[in-house]
Amino acid sequence: MDCPFCNGSGETTCLCRGGKSDMGACEDCKGDGYIVCPRCNGTGLLE
């Protein structure tokens, strides 16, 4: 799984409003603009 905008803290930034986004990877995005990406490392890929 890809986490393109992962910040290394287990969240990935995405541009979304109300749980919807123009990025498929953000389909589960919360309204706050982040989705949980648990095993993500600083490179934006899952470990």
N, CA, C and O atoms as a DFTB+ gen file, in Angstrom:
188 C
 N C O
     1  1       0.835      -1.200       0.000
     2  2       0.000       0.000       0.000
     3  2       0.867       1.246       0.000
     4  3       1.883       1.313       0.692
     5  1       0.465       2.206      -0.764
     6  2       1.188       3.461      -0.880
     7  2       0.641       4.480       0.103
     8  3      -0.568       4.553       0.325
     9  1       1.529       5.262       0.690
    10  2       1.127       6.348       1.590
    11  2       1.849       7.604       1.149
    12  3       2.781       8.040       1.825
    13  1       1.449       8.200       0.038
    14  2       2.245       9.182      -0.670
    15  2       2.696      10.365       0.179
    16  3       3.792      10.888      -0.027
    17  1       1.876      10.792       1.122
    18  2       2.195      11.997       1.873
    19  2       2.444      11.705       3.338
    20  3       2.258      12.575       4.189
    21  1       2.867      10.471       3.643
    22  2       3.109      10.094       5.026
    23  2       4.170      10.987       5.649
    24  3       5.199      11.274       5.037
    25  1       3.900      11.427       6.890
    26  2       4.845      12.309       7.563
    27  2       5.702      11.571       8.573
    28  3       6.443      12.198       9.330
    29  1       5.614      10.252       8.595
    30  2       6.458       9.471       9.475
    31  2       5.857       9.235      10.854
    32  3       6.397       8.459      11.643
    33  1       4.742       9.901      11.150
    34  2       4.141       9.776      12.472
    35  2       2.944       8.836      12.460
    36  3       2.234       8.720      13.458
    37  1       2.717       8.161      11.330
    38  2       1.591       7.255      11.227
    39  2       0.358       7.895      10.627
    40  3      -0.698       7.268      10.549
    41  1       0.487       9.149      10.199
    42  2      -0.605       9.805       9.513
    43  2      -0.113      10.252       8.146
    44  3       1.081      10.477       7.949
    45  1      -1.027      10.377       7.216
    46  2      -0.657      10.869       5.901
    47  2      -1.541      12.054       5.551
    48  3      -2.766      11.972       5.646
    49  1      -0.931      13.139       5.154
    50  2      -1.672      14.351       4.850
    51  2      -2.414      14.190       3.536
    52  3      -1.884      13.631       2.577
    53  1      -3.638      14.681       3.500
    54  2      -4.363      14.677       2.240
    55  2      -5.291      15.872       2.188
    56  3      -5.696      16.413       3.217
    57  1      -5.619      16.274       0.971
    58  2      -6.546      17.366       0.776
    59  2      -7.943      16.775       0.688
    60  3      -8.316      16.167      -0.316
    61  1      -8.708      16.965       1.756
    62  2     -10.044      16.395       1.730
    63  2     -10.994      17.268       2.515
    64  3     -10.590      18.031       3.392
    65  1     -12.254      17.141       2.185
    66  2     -13.296      17.866       2.888
    67  2     -14.440      16.901       3.153
    68  3     -14.970      16.290       2.225
    69  1     -14.812      16.765       4.388
    70  2     -15.950      15.926       4.733
    71  2     -15.760      14.475       4.365
    72  3     -16.733      13.789       4.051
    73  1     -14.520      13.984       4.395
    74  2     -14.265      12.580       4.132
    75  2     -14.115      12.247       2.666
    76  3     -13.932      11.081       2.318
    77  1     -14.189      13.256       1.781
    78  2     -14.014      12.996       0.356
    79  2     -12.807      13.765      -0.155
    80  3     -12.453      14.820       0.373
    81  1     -12.194      13.227      -1.174
    82  2     -10.982      13.834      -1.705
    83  2     -10.851      13.509      -3.179
    84  3     -11.486      12.581      -3.678
    85  1     -10.021      14.279      -3.875
    86  2      -9.741      13.964      -5.275
    87  2      -8.611      12.963      -5.387
    88  3      -8.165      12.648      -6.490
    89  1      -8.141      12.458      -4.253
    90  2      -7.092      11.451      -4.241
    91  2      -7.651      10.143      -3.722
    92  3      -8.173      10.095      -2.608
    93  1      -7.553       9.077      -4.508
    94  2      -8.102       7.798      -4.095
    95  2      -7.536       7.314      -2.776
    96  3      -8.236       6.670      -1.994
    97  1      -6.263       7.623      -2.522
    98  2      -5.610       7.163      -1.310
    99  2      -6.237       7.773      -0.066
   100  3      -6.032       7.289       1.046
   101  1      -7.012       8.855      -0.267
   102  2      -7.603       9.545       0.865
   103  2      -9.073       9.196       1.034
   104  3      -9.817       9.961       1.649
   105  1      -9.507       8.067       0.506
   106  2     -10.922       7.737       0.564
   107  2     -11.429       7.586       1.991
   108  3     -12.626       7.728       2.245
   109  1     -10.522       7.298       2.930
   110  2     -10.935       7.155       4.317
   111  2     -10.541       8.369       5.143
   112  3     -10.476       8.306       6.370
   113  1     -10.279       9.470       4.458
   114  2      -9.783      10.653       5.142
   115  2     -10.828      11.206       6.092
   116  3     -12.010      11.296       5.761
   117  1     -10.368      11.573       7.281
   118  2     -11.242      12.254       8.228
   119  2     -11.332      13.727       7.847
   120  3     -10.541      14.215       7.040
   121  1     -12.290      14.425       8.422
   122  2     -12.499      15.824       8.078
   123  2     -11.328      16.722       8.426
   124  3     -11.246      17.853       7.947
   125  1     -10.408      16.220       9.267
   126  2      -9.297      17.049       9.702
   127  2      -8.143      17.046       8.714
   128  3      -7.135      17.717       8.938
   129  1      -8.275      16.307       7.635
   130  2      -7.256      16.328       6.598
   131  2      -6.180      15.280       6.746
   132  3      -5.142      15.361       6.089
   133  1      -6.410      14.288       7.606
   134  2      -5.422      13.230       7.767
   135  2      -6.092      11.863       7.716
   136  3      -7.252      11.720       8.101
   137  1      -5.363      10.865       7.242
   138  2      -5.801       9.488       7.379
   139  2      -4.729       8.715       8.114
   140  3      -3.543       9.023       8.006
   141  1      -5.148       7.712       8.860
   142  2      -4.195       6.889       9.594
   143  2      -3.500       5.940       8.632
   144  3      -4.136       5.310       7.787
   145  1      -2.185       5.849       8.775
   146  2      -1.386       5.020       7.883
   147  2      -0.367       4.284       8.737
   148  3       0.807       4.653       8.737
   149  1      -0.782       3.253       9.465
   150  2      -0.071       2.709      10.613
   151  2       1.390       2.351      10.403
   152  3       2.219       2.826      11.180
   153  1       1.771       1.559       9.422
   154  2       3.151       1.092       9.392
   155  2       4.023       1.924       8.456
   156  3       5.069       1.481       7.981
   157  1       3.561       3.131       8.213
   158  2       4.241       3.972       7.242
   159  2       5.556       4.510       7.784
   160  3       5.638       4.894       8.951
   161  1       6.579       4.540       6.949
   162  2       7.847       5.142       7.346
   163  2       8.004       6.506       6.690
   164  3       7.107       6.956       5.976
   165  1       9.118       7.160       6.921
   166  2       9.303       8.523       6.438
   167  2       9.365       8.659       4.928
   168  3       9.293       9.777       4.418
   169  1       9.496       7.572       4.202
   170  2       9.630       7.639       2.756
   171  2       8.286       7.699       2.065
   172  3       8.217       7.939       0.860
   173  1       7.218       7.485       2.810
   174  2       5.901       7.475       2.212
   175  2       5.454       6.091       1.780
   176  3       4.428       5.950       1.115
   177  1       6.212       5.068       2.152
   178  2       5.824       3.700       1.848
   179  2       5.701       2.915       3.139
   180  3       6.364       3.223       4.129
   181  1       4.850       1.900       3.124
   182  2       4.736       1.051       4.294
   183  2       6.007       0.246       4.488
   184  3       6.613      -0.215       3.520
   185  1       6.406       0.079       5.722
   186  2       7.612      -0.689       6.018
   187  2       7.383      -2.163       5.737
   188  3       8.287      -2.976       5.926
